[in-house]
Amino acid sequence: MSSYLTFYLVPKKTRKKYDYNKDDGHTEIEVELSTGTPLALMSYSRSNDIYRAFNETLNTAYAGMEEKYTELTTDGCKRVIEDLESEIKSTEKRLEIDYKMLKEGGYSSELWEDIHSMERYISEQKETVEAVKHIENIVYETANGYNDFEKVLINID
């Protein structure tokens, strides 16, 4: 059975619109936008690094057959980024040791494969950090009212 981490945007119910007419001058009108039902933005499967990063760092709601959500905040995104960057630094330190062992001990096919594997892992993790930074930007813009959404929600189903 597949499992997915899904990101939702909750649209604002209303928005203020400013209008001008000759009689009243500037007037403020409340325009209805939506009912506030969460809209699915994107999903990541269990095999994706973004799924793993959010699932391991945050206590994400498991929806199953219900409508359960966890509100995603910029602080939550920052924690995910910090955890990923910590993993990258740790792997880079191990990689330095392997380079030193390779330099001092000579060629070893097993060590060479480990080095390539860690370099690939670091590259993938850096891409994941960039993707989470984009998600964090959406959360930031939403939290500060720069778009027509109230909040960002996540869940696992």
Backbone hydrogen bonds, N-H to C=O, Kabsch-Sander energy under -0.5 kcal/mol:
donor,donor_aa,acceptor,acceptor_aa,energy
5,L,44,Y,-2.9
6,T,4,Y,-0.6
6,T,155,N,-2.8
7,F,42,M,-3.1
8,Y,153,L,-3.4
9,L,39,L,-2.7
10,V,151,K,-2.7
12,K,148,D,-2.5
15,R,31,V,-2.1
17,K,29,I,-3.4
19,D,27,T,-2.9
21,N,25,G,-2.2
25,G,21,N,-2.0
27,T,19,D,-3.3
29,I,17,K,-3.5
29,I,27,T,-0.5
31,V,15,R,-3.2
31,V,29,I,-0.6
33,L,13,K,-3.5
34,S,13,K,-1.1
39,L,9,L,-2.9
41,L,7,F,-3.5
42,M,7,F,-1.2
44,Y,5,L,-2.3
46,R,3,S,-1.4
48,N,45,S,-2.1
52,R,48,N,-2.0
53,A,49,D,-2.6
54,F,50,I,-2.4
55,N,51,Y,-2.7
56,E,52,R,-2.5
57,T,53,A,-1.6
58,L,54,F,-2.5
60,T,58,L,-1.6
63,A,61,A,-0.6
63,A,156,I,-3.1
64,G,156,I,-0.6
66,E,63,A,-2.9
68,K,66,E,-0.9
70,T,154,I,-2.8
72,L,152,V,-2.9
73,T,71,E,-0.5
77,C,73,T,-2.1
78,K,74,T,-2.5
79,R,75,D,-2.1
80,V,76,G,-1.9
81,I,77,C,-2.6
82,E,78,K,-2.8
83,D,79,R,-2.4
84,L,80,V,-2.3
85,E,81,I,-2.9
86,S,82,E,-2.2
87,E,83,D,-2.0
88,I,84,L,-2.3
89,K,85,E,-2.4
90,S,86,S,-2.4
91,T,87,E,-2.4
92,E,88,I,-2.6
93,K,89,K,-2.1
94,R,90,S,-2.0
95,L,91,T,-2.3
96,E,92,E,-2.1
97,I,93,K,-1.8
98,D,94,R,-2.2
99,Y,95,L,-2.6
100,K,96,E,-2.2
101,M,97,I,-2.6
102,L,98,D,-2.5
103,K,99,Y,-2.5
104,E,100,K,-2.7
105,G,101,M,-2.9
106,G,102,L,-1.3
112,W,108,S,-2.8
113,E,109,S,-2.2
114,D,110,E,-2.1
115,I,111,L,-2.4
116,H,112,W,-2.2
117,S,113,E,-2.4
118,M,114,D,-2.6
119,E,115,I,-2.4
120,R,116,H,-2.3
121,Y,117,S,-2.4
122,I,118,M,-2.7
123,S,119,E,-2.2
124,E,120,R,-2.6
125,Q,121,Y,-2.6
126,K,122,I,-2.3
127,E,123,S,-1.8
128,T,124,E,-2.1
129,V,125,Q,-2.4
130,E,126,K,-2.0
131,A,127,E,-2.1
132,V,128,T,-2.5
133,K,129,V,-2.1
134,H,130,E,-1.6
135,I,131,A,-1.9
136,E,132,V,-2.8
137,N,133,K,-1.9
138,I,134,H,-1.7
139,V,135,I,-2.3
140,Y,136,E,-2.8
141,E,137,N,-2.6
142,T,138,I,-2.2
143,A,139,V,-2.9
144,N,140,Y,-1.8
145,G,142,T,-1.4
146,Y,141,E,-2.8
150,E,10,V,-3.7
151,K,10,V,-0.8
152,V,72,L,-0.6
153,L,8,Y,-2.4
154,I,70,T,-2.5
155,N,6,T,-1.5
156,I,61,A,-2.6
157,D,4,Y,-2.1
